[in-house]
Amino acid sequence: MGLNLILSVAPTVVIIFIILRFDHFEKEPRPLLVKLFVAGMFTVIPAVIFENMVPFYETDISSVIGKFFYALLGVALIEESVKYFGAKIFGYSQPSFNEVYDGIIYCVLVALGFATVENILYVFQYGTSVALVRALTAVPAHAIFGVTMGYYMALAKASFRRKGYYHFMSLFMPILLHGIYDTILFLQYDFAMLIFIPYLLFMYFRAIQLIKRTHKIQPFR
């Protein structure tokens, strides 16, 4: 039990350490980071409620298109929306949100709060082998969705003319990335792994590029 808990939380600790290492200018207030993480943990509750209201599961759908729309609207839309509103409510209006990279930090913290609770539930249900797989897949994926969300949310914060567009993109892009990710997993075919691994590497690379692109941008106010 203790080992499973450590394995469940370890990926989160590693990712938070990496993300905060790239905070190049003003360090974010620790109480705010804790608040964002805890907010992310609590977003699991509405996500579970809304997902249980979806009248079918991916196993009820035989076509790839059907599975995609279930993954997009029945899972990704719900999970990314609750994380978006968690970051928007607890992070967006903070005076310390004055860098593009801050948006990435805030949204990743919320995403990892969500992912940690989800990971603990999965690992305690399915065991150590699941913990090792999810440490390289599901937990980093949630963080990557958070990087994408935070990037566009920060552009909305910094922009005077295109706020609506960037707010839309800060929700739409994580939903799309998440929907594709889950669709590949829902296929449950051997060849799907041939798609999944390159897609996961693509998401890793994209998140790294966004971090490199933003972490040295000067504060915008």
JOQUIPE-V914414 format. One record per residue. N is the residue number from 1. BURIAL is 1 if it has 9 or more other ideal C-beta (glycine too) atoms within 8 Angstrom, else 0. D_FIRST is the distance of its C-alpha to the first C-alpha in Angstrom with 2 decimals. Layout:
BEGIN
n: <N & N>
burial: <BURIAL & BURIAL>
d_first: <D_FIRST & D_FIRST>
END
This chain:
BEGIN
n: <1 & 2 & 3 & 4 & 5 & 6 & 7 & 8 & 9 & 10 & 11 & 12 & 13 & 14 & 15 & 16 & 17 & 18 & 19 & 20 & 21 & 22 & 23 & 24 & 25 & 26 & 27 & 28 & 29 & 30 & 31 & 32 & 33 & 34 & 35 & 36 & 37 & 38 & 39 & 40 & 41 & 42 & 43 & 44 & 45 & 46 & 47 & 48 & 49 & 50 & 51 & 52 & 53 & 54 & 55 & 56 & 57 & 58 & 59 & 60 & 61 & 62 & 63 & 64 & 65 & 66 & 67 & 68 & 69 & 70 & 71 & 72 & 73 & 74 & 75 & 76 & 77 & 78 & 79 & 80 & 81 & 82 & 83 & 84 & 85 & 86 & 87 & 88 & 89 & 90 & 91 & 92 & 93 & 94 & 95 & 96 & 97 & 98 & 99 & 100 & 101 & 102 & 103 & 104 & 105 & 106 & 107 & 108 & 109 & 110 & 111 & 112 & 113 & 114 & 115 & 116 & 117 & 118 & 119 & 120 & 121 & 122 & 123 & 124 & 125 & 126 & 127 & 128 & 129 & 130 & 131 & 132 & 133 & 134 & 135 & 136 & 137 & 138 & 139 & 140 & 141 & 142 & 143 & 144 & 145 & 146 & 147 & 148 & 149 & 150 & 151 & 152 & 153 & 154 & 155 & 156 & 157 & 158 & 159 & 160 & 161 & 162 & 163 & 164 & 165 & 166 & 167 & 168 & 169 & 170 & 171 & 172 & 173 & 174 & 175 & 176 & 177 & 178 & 179 & 180 & 181 & 182 & 183 & 184 & 185 & 186 & 187 & 188 & 189 & 190 & 191 & 192 & 193 & 194 & 195 & 196 & 197 & 198 & 199 & 200 & 201 & 202 & 203 & 204 & 205 & 206 & 207 & 208 & 209 & 210 & 211 & 212 & 213 & 214 & 215 & 216 & 217 & 218 & 219 & 220 & 221>
burial: <0 & 0 & 0 & 1 & 1 & 0 & 1 & 1 & 1 & 1 & 1 & 1 & 0 & 0 & 1 & 1 & 0 & 0 & 1 & 1 & 0 & 1 & 1 & 0 & 0 & 0 & 0 & 1 & 0 & 0 & 0 & 1 & 1 & 0 & 1 & 1 & 1 & 1 & 1 & 1 & 1 & 1 & 1 & 1 & 0 & 0 & 1 & 0 & 0 & 1 & 1 & 0 & 0 & 1 & 0 & 0 & 0 & 1 & 0 & 0 & 1 & 0 & 0 & 0 & 0 & 1 & 1 & 1 & 1 & 1 & 1 & 1 & 1 & 1 & 1 & 1 & 1 & 1 & 1 & 1 & 1 & 1 & 1 & 1 & 1 & 1 & 1 & 1 & 0 & 1 & 1 & 1 & 0 & 1 & 0 & 1 & 1 & 1 & 1 & 1 & 1 & 1 & 1 & 1 & 1 & 1 & 1 & 1 & 1 & 1 & 1 & 1 & 1 & 1 & 1 & 1 & 1 & 1 & 1 & 1 & 0 & 1 & 1 & 1 & 0 & 0 & 0 & 1 & 0 & 1 & 1 & 1 & 1 & 1 & 1 & 0 & 1 & 1 & 1 & 1 & 1 & 1 & 1 & 1 & 1 & 1 & 1 & 1 & 1 & 1 & 1 & 1 & 1 & 1 & 1 & 1 & 1 & 0 & 1 & 0 & 0 & 0 & 1 & 0 & 0 & 1 & 1 & 0 & 1 & 1 & 1 & 0 & 1 & 1 & 1 & 1 & 1 & 1 & 1 & 1 & 1 & 1 & 1 & 1 & 1 & 1 & 1 & 0 & 0 & 0 & 0 & 1 & 0 & 0 & 1 & 1 & 0 & 0 & 1 & 1 & 0 & 0 & 1 & 1 & 0 & 1 & 1 & 0 & 0 & 1 & 1 & 0 & 0 & 1 & 1 & 0 & 1 & 0 & 0 & 1 & 0>
d_first: <0.00 & 3.81 & 5.46 & 5.18 & 6.29 & 8.75 & 9.95 & 10.50 & 12.54 & 14.21 & 16.87 & 17.93 & 18.49 & 20.51 & 22.59 & 23.38 & 24.50 & 26.73 & 28.19 & 29.09 & 30.64 & 33.24 & 34.28 & 37.71 & 39.73 & 38.66 & 35.05 & 33.43 & 32.77 & 29.21 & 29.19 & 30.24 & 27.48 & 24.88 & 26.78 & 26.81 & 23.10 & 22.43 & 25.19 & 23.51 & 20.32 & 22.63 & 24.55 & 21.82 & 23.26 & 26.81 & 25.72 & 23.92 & 26.96 & 29.47 & 27.74 & 27.65 & 31.37 & 32.15 & 33.91 & 32.66 & 29.98 & 30.42 & 30.50 & 33.60 & 35.46 & 37.02 & 38.76 & 37.43 & 39.26 & 37.71 & 34.19 & 35.14 & 36.42 & 33.40 & 31.11 & 33.51 & 34.28 & 31.47 & 28.54 & 29.78 & 32.42 & 30.10 & 27.19 & 29.57 & 31.79 & 29.25 & 28.17 & 31.88 & 32.75 & 29.88 & 31.28 & 34.82 & 34.46 & 32.56 & 33.77 & 37.06 & 39.39 & 38.03 & 40.81 & 38.48 & 38.35 & 41.33 & 40.31 & 39.52 & 36.37 & 35.22 & 34.90 & 32.52 & 30.38 & 30.34 & 29.57 & 26.85 & 25.11 & 25.34 & 24.26 & 21.15 & 20.26 & 20.54 & 18.77 & 15.69 & 15.21 & 16.09 & 13.73 & 10.62 & 12.03 & 12.81 & 9.72 & 7.61 & 10.85 & 11.88 & 9.34 & 9.67 & 13.45 & 13.82 & 12.20 & 14.84 & 17.59 & 17.05 & 17.03 & 20.62 & 21.70 & 20.54 & 19.51 & 22.67 & 24.66 & 23.98 & 25.00 & 28.08 & 29.04 & 28.82 & 31.06 & 33.59 & 33.53 & 33.91 & 36.74 & 38.85 & 38.02 & 39.25 & 42.39 & 42.99 & 42.69 & 45.12 & 47.52 & 50.64 & 51.76 & 48.91 & 46.23 & 46.07 & 45.67 & 42.89 & 40.99 & 41.34 & 40.15 & 37.13 & 35.92 & 37.57 & 36.41 & 32.62 & 33.09 & 35.05 & 32.66 & 29.67 & 31.77 & 32.75 & 29.20 & 27.97 & 31.17 & 30.62 & 27.12 & 28.60 & 31.28 & 28.94 & 31.64 & 31.46 & 34.08 & 32.09 & 29.95 & 33.28 & 33.64 & 30.08 & 29.81 & 33.17 & 32.40 & 29.13 & 31.11 & 33.83 & 31.52 & 30.15 & 33.79 & 34.98 & 32.45 & 33.35 & 36.99 & 36.65 & 34.92 & 37.67 & 40.31 & 39.34 & 37.79 & 41.23 & 43.14 & 44.83 & 44.00 & 46.08 & 47.12>
END
